Amino acid sequence: MPALRSVVGTWRKVFCASVCGALLACAVSWAAVCPICLQQIPDGEKYCARHKAEMLAETLTAQEEQKLADDAMRARADYEAKLKALEKYYEGRGNAERLNQVRKELKEGEEARHFVYVHWEDGLPELSAKADVPEAFQLLKEADATRTAMNPLTRGDRYKEAAVKYQQILIKYPNSTAVDSAAFGLGEIYSSGIVGEPARAVKLYKLAYLANPNSSHDAAYRAAQVCDSDLSEYDHAAYYYWLAAKTSKSFLTRKQAAFRLGQLQKKGFGASYSLDEKSPEPASAPAAK
Ligand SMILES: [Zn+2]
């Protein structure tokens, strides 16, 4: 999962910036914290300087990947069109042997696996739960009702239907107050056994958390659980448990996150993520994979 690794890996590099942030603290007025490393940041900023730069770099990387994937898809479509032209040519000439060959090649092309390298959520603008948008709220209400309905027999269809609506919210209304819930709902769908795409689920949980770090959804904790149980990415899990233990609105979640973080640390994962308020902020996160 290189995409996930690069994303979360970058998050883990954050802590190196902590000390510099602390040294600068006396010169500026601090109003909030960076949601990724929880370091204090100046008024009007959303991320610390390091994370701002890393988020921008991630966007540029995603754009480059999208362009390369689009180029490959166009080349494939062009190749198929040219083979079909050749098929037509041999049909017209009555050349049975070559017609047979080109048809075999076309068939093999159709049967070959075509991967989706870049998912739609990788091209989203930055999400921010700021504005009340009635259309987004309505879509969210419908999608939540569809996703959480009781009948387990219809779960597959319901998840598909709900996912389309959540996706619409994120694409059409990226600044609406529905975005964190929509991204969280998609995370729940992707992490479910029916869909089984845990790496994408973690990405969606991350988007949900960043869109609204004060949300009542336990997006960081769910990201931790999926990294822990489904992906066996224990350093990443430790980071998200640390974040959940520090930021969750739920006392129980904070306790559970702290407990599991402690267990992982005993096994040597996420040693730098300390919950001790008196200890210095983590400055030696493991190197990104
Ligand atoms: Zn930061």
Residues whose N, C-alpha, C, O or C-beta is under 5 A from the ligand:
A	BS01	ZN	C34 I36 C37 C48 H51
